[in-house]
Amino acid sequence: MAKRDYYEILGVQRDATEDDLKKAYRKLAMKYHPDRNQGDKEAEGRFKELNEAYDVLKDAEKRAAYDRYGHAAFEGGGGGPGGGFQGGNPFGAGFEDIFEEMFGRFGGGGGGRGRQRQASGRGADLRTTVEITLEEAFAGTKQTIRVPSSVSCEACSGSGAEPGSGGGAQTCPTCQGAGKVRAQQGFFLIERTCPTCGGQGRIIKNPCKICQGAGRVQRDRTLNVSIPAGVEDGTRIRLAGEGEAGLRGAPAGDLYVDVGVRQHPIFQRDGANIFVRVPLRMTQAALGGAVEVPTVDGGRAKVAIPAGTQAGDQFRLRGKGFSVLRSAARGDMFVQVSVETPQNLTPKQRELLEAFEQEATKSGKSSPEAEGFFARVKEFWDGLGGR
């Protein structure tokens, strides 16, 4: 089956920015994460497909290669137009120097470093997502995550050789130990990882029957991740050495955990500050009093409401906000007032409000803002009539 286009997998255009790629990946990874789709093989396949696509497109060098050659840029073996792959360089060191310069320019630099990492057999970095509540983000939490990845083969202890066979590694006959092969395509010399040894430069004479000489096998792992108090939505946690196992005992990659914080029905967060909207009855705002509001740590706080409080007024509770990451400090909590107009009045309530309105109209002092506005309107109209 033909592989799907990486941009199509992430649902982005080919000119998408790094930020666009990250947002698209996070959204889809949340949707297809194995922990949210237990036993769904299709979702698991989509999740692996997403990780593969993002791993290529987030890297400027890999993305440039993919944009030029598509999936063929990462496939071993097979020749392209202009000849097959071979271990040696038929053009000599001079052309190789030119190729290095061009490769660095096309791929954004660092071509030599990229091949060195590849040849080392270091395991790939992995990414996963975890979603937590606002309360968990405030207090910190521990989450158990399941990570589909490669782990070191227990049968051969990661060596790739059949136990007791005495068959160690030998120089790869395809690339002569270089770990890479080259082929001419038109005026260009294209370099790829050796398909025989996978960039290792060496092959196993008697490979392990369990891992087929790779030194690693596919297996889901369960990890406990500590999420610190004060973590924000979009925070990325790096777990060194918890990524994919390296080839034949090489170092493992890293695991990156992207943390998502769910929206809360009461609180809104802005950095270390917390905001809560409190609706007041018209009479409460007019007469004043006190209201009890919840705090993010599960407690309660009493807020004094002065008489004549207006919609939009805000009250600050110091130190009642969110935890500050890696600190004992806390932000502030802001209580934002909205004044609710009464609805579905009973006859008695209507009678009382009508009496209040008549009294307020006589005094002209209970609603100074409204009185001032309509006085200015009257002056405006009077001015127009005098023209």
N, C-alpha and C positions, 0 to 999 in steps of 0.2 A: 504494500500500500504506500502510495506517495505521501511524503511528509507534508503537513500543512505549513503554509507561510507563517513565519514567526510574527510578523506584524498583524496578520489576520487572527492569530491565536490570542494576542493581547488586545485586539480590537482598536488599533491605532493606525494613523497614517504613516507612511514611510518617512515623512519629515518630522515625526514626533520628537519633542525635546526629551531630555533625560527625566525631567519632572513629570511629563506626560506618561512616559513609560512606567515610572514608579507608581503613579496614581492608578493606572490601569491594572498593573500587576497586583497591587494591594487589594483592590476591589474584587478582582476575580479570585485571588488566592483565598480571601475570606469566604467566598461563595462555595468553592470546591474543596476546602480543606478537609482532609480525612476525618478529623474529629467531629465535623459537622455533618458528615455523610457516611456514617458507620455502615460498612458492608456494601457501599455503592462503588462497584468496580469502575463504572464510567466516570464518576466524579474523581476517583483516585487517578485514573488515566489522564483526565484533564488537568489535575493538579501537577502531575509530573511533567506534562506537556508545557504548562505555564512556566514552571521553573526552568526548563530547558530553553524556552524562548527568551525569557528575561535574562538568563545567565549570559546569553550571546549578545543581546541588544544593549545591555547596560554597559558592556565593555566596548570602548571606542574602537579598539583594534579588531576585535571579533566582528563588530557591527560593520566596519568598513569592508572586511573580507566577505561577510554575508551579502552585503549590498552588491558586491561585484560578481560573486560566483554562486550565490544561493547556498543551498545545503551542501553542494559539492565541495565547498571550502573546508568542511569538517569531516569529510568522508575519506577513509584511507583507501589506498590502492586505486587501480583504474587509471587509464590515461585520458587526457582531454585532447582537444584538437592540437595537432602539432607534435604528437609523440607521447610515449608512455613514460612512467616515472622510473628513475634509476638512482642508485646510491651515489654515484660520482657526480662531479661537475664538469661537463664536457667543454665549458668555456673558460676554465681556469680561474685563478683567484681574482683577476681584475674584474671580470664580469660579476663575480660574487660580491665584490665590494660595492659595485653599482646597484646590484639587487638589494643589498642591505640598506643602502641609502634610500632607494625607492620604496622599499617595504616599510621603512620607518615613516616616510612621508605619507604613504597611503593609509597606514594603520594608526597614525597618531603618535608614533615613536615607541620605543621600548620593545622592538621586535625581538632583539636578542634575549632580553630578560624573559619575554613570554615563552620562547622556546626552551630556555633553561628550566623554567618552572615545569613545563610540559614534560621535558625529558626526565625531570627528577621523579615523576610519578606521583607527585603530591595529590592527595584527594581533593575533589572539587568542594567548593564552599556550597552550603545548602541554605535555603531560606524557608521559613515557615511563619505563620501568623497565629496570634492568640488574642482573644477578645475578653476583656474584663469589665467589671462594673466600675462606676465612679467611686463607690465606697472602697473597692479593692485597690483602686489607684491611689486613694487617699492613705490607706493604712498599710499598703504593701501586701503581697500575697505570693503563694506558691502555686504554680500550675503544672499539671502533668500533660506533656505533649507527646504525640506519636509521630515519629519521623521516618518516612520510607527512605532508606539509604543503603550504601554498601558498607559492610563491616568486615573486619579482618577474618579470614578463613581460619576456623579453629583446627581443622584437620591438619593443615600444614604450617600453622602458626604464622600465617601471612607470607611465607617464603615463596609460595607458588609451586614448590617441588613436591612430588609424591613422597610421603614419609617413608623413610627406610630405603629409598631407591638409590640414594647416592648421586642422583642426577641434579647437579647444580646448574647455574646459569652459564651460557656460552654466548659468544659474540654473534649478533644477528647477521645472517648471511645476506639479507636484502640491503641493509643500509651500512654494513660493515662497522657497526657500532656507533654510527653518527646519530641515530635516533630520528633521522629525517631523510626524505627522498625529494629529488627535484625533477622537474620536467619542463621542457620548453613549450610555451604556448605563444606562437607568433614571435614577437620581439621580446617577450617576457620569460623569465625563468621563475617558475612557481614552485614554492617549497611547501611540503606537507609532512605531517607526521608519518613515520614509517608504518604501513599497515600490518607488517609482520610482528614487530615488537612493541607497537603502540607508543613509540618514542623513547623506549627504555634503552635501546642500543644492545640489549641482551635478551636472549630467550631461554626458556627452561627446557632442558633436554628431556626430562621425564616429568611432565606437568602433573600437578595434583588432580585426582579424578573428581574431587568435589568442586573446586573453583576453576578448573581448566587452566591452571597456571597463573591466574590473575592475582592470587593471594588475597582475594576478597570475594564475598558473596552478597547477594541482595537479601536484605532482611529489615523489617520494621523494628525501630528501637523506641523505647519509652524513656523519656527524660523528665526530671523535675526541674523546673525553671523558677528561680527566685526573682520576683518582680519588686523592685524597691518602692517604698512610699514616695509619692510625689511624681510618679511617672506620668508623662503626657501622652496624649493620643499621637501615634506615629513614631514613638520612640523605638529605636532599634537596639537590641541587646545582642552582644557578640559572645558566643560560647566557643572559646578557642579549643581546637582539636576535636570538636563534636560533629564535624561535617563528615563527608564521605571518606572512607578509609583509603589510604594510599595504595598504589600498586606494589605488591611484593615487599611489604614492610616499610614503604615510604611514609612520610608524615601524613596524618589526616588533615583534611580541610577544616574550616570553621563553620559553625552554625550561627545564622543570624535570625533572631526572633523579632518580628515586627509586632508591636503591641498596639492594639486598637482599644479605645475606651468608649463604651456604649453611652448614648445620650441618657440623661437622667430626667425623670418626670417633674422634678421640683427645682433642682439646682442647675445653673449654667456656670461653666468655669471659664475664667480668663487668666491664664498663667497661674499665679498663686492665690488669686482672688475668686470668691464665690458670690454669685448673684442669685437672689430669690425674689420673685414677684409676689407681693401680698395684696390681694384685693380687699378693700375696706368698704363697709356700708357708708352711705352718705352721712348718716348720723354719727357714726364712729369718727369720721374725718372731721366733722364739724365740732363735735363735743370733746374729742380727745379721749384718751384712755390708754390701754396697754394691750398688746397682742403677743401671743407666744408663737415663736417660729422654730422649726427644726434646724439643727446644725449638721454639717456633713459627717461629724464624728458620732452621730446618733443621739446627741444631747438635745437640750432645749434652751432657748434664750428668750428673755422677755424684752420687748421693745416698747418704749414709752412713745405714744403718739400724741403730740401736742394738739390742742384745739385749733381748728382752722387749717389742718393739714391738706395740701393740695395734691391732685393727681400728678405723679412724676417726682414727688419729693423722695429723697433717698436718705437712709439712715445707715451709719457705718458701725459695725461691731468689730473692733480690733482683735486680731489674733484668733478669729473664728473661721478663717478661710482654709485654704488647701495647704497640705504639707509641701514644704520646699524640698526638692530632691537632694539627697545627701546632706540634710541639715535638720536641726531641731526646730527651726523657725516655721511659722505659719503665716499665710496671708490674711487678708481681712474678708469679712462677709458684708455684703451690701444688700439691705432690704429696700426694694423699690416698691413704692406705693402706687396702686391704681384705685381710683374711687369709682364704685359701681353705682350706676343709676338704678333706683328701685323699679321693679317690673311686677306685673300681675297684682296691682294694688287692690286691697279690700276696700269696701265703701268707707270704713272708718279711717283707713290710712289716707285715702284720697281727701277726705274731709279735713284731716289734720294738715296735710300738705297744702291744700288750698288756703287754709287759715294762715299757715306760715308764709305763703307767697304774698298774701294781702298785707301782712305785717311787714314783710321784708321790703315790699314796694313802698310802703309809707316811710320807713326809716331811711332807706337808700344807703345803708351802711354795711349790711351783712355780706354784700357781694361787690366790693369796691372795684375789682377788675372789670366786671361786666358793666357796672355803672359808668366807669371811666370810658370804656370802649364805646358805648352807645351815645355818651355825651359828645365824643369826638365825631361820631357818625352824623349826629344832628348838626354840628357845626359845619361839617362838610356839605351837607345838603342845603343848609341855609346859605352857604357861600355860593353854591351853584344857582340858587334862586335869585340872588341879587345881581346876577350878570345881565 
